[in-house]
């Protein structure tokens, strides 16, 4: 005669084993799904940061080209203000008095050496 306890526990262990397999399969699917979801969120945030940096870079390039154009314009204005005809028409330059009898130094010696010889 077979053992009644062994016959009763066999179907119970098979049922609990089947339930454990089903639970572990569901748990595995949930883990894989959550990993996929987390990776999708990470990719979304990464793409958003990249797009934001690209937008900022484009704005900075536009601002840089605008500043370079302004610098060119200012350089042209400075060159025009420093031009010789502009300086000759300046009222301060026109008010200067012409030199009548200029005297030039003929010697190659310095002024300090001439003072020492005079003493």
C-alpha positions, 0 to 999 in steps of 0.5 A: 500500500502506498504512503498516503502522506506522500501521495497527498504532498506530490500534487501540492508540491507540483501546484506550488512549483507551477505557481512559483514558475508563474510568479517568477515569470511575471517577476522577470517580465516586470523587471525587464519592463521596468529596465526598458522603461528606465532606459527609455527615460534616460534616452529621453533626458539625454536627447533633451539635453543634447537638443538644448545644447544644440539650440544654445550653440546655434544662438551663440553662433548667431550672436558671435557673427553679429558681434564680429560684424559690429567689430568690423563696423567699429574698426572701419569707424576708427580707421576713418576717424584716424585718417589723415584728411580727418585730422587735418580738418580738425579745428585743434590742428588748424588752430596750431601756429606755424613755426617761423625759425626752426633750429636743429641740433647739428651735433651727435652728442647728447645734451647732458654731455654739453652741460658737463663741458660747460662747467 
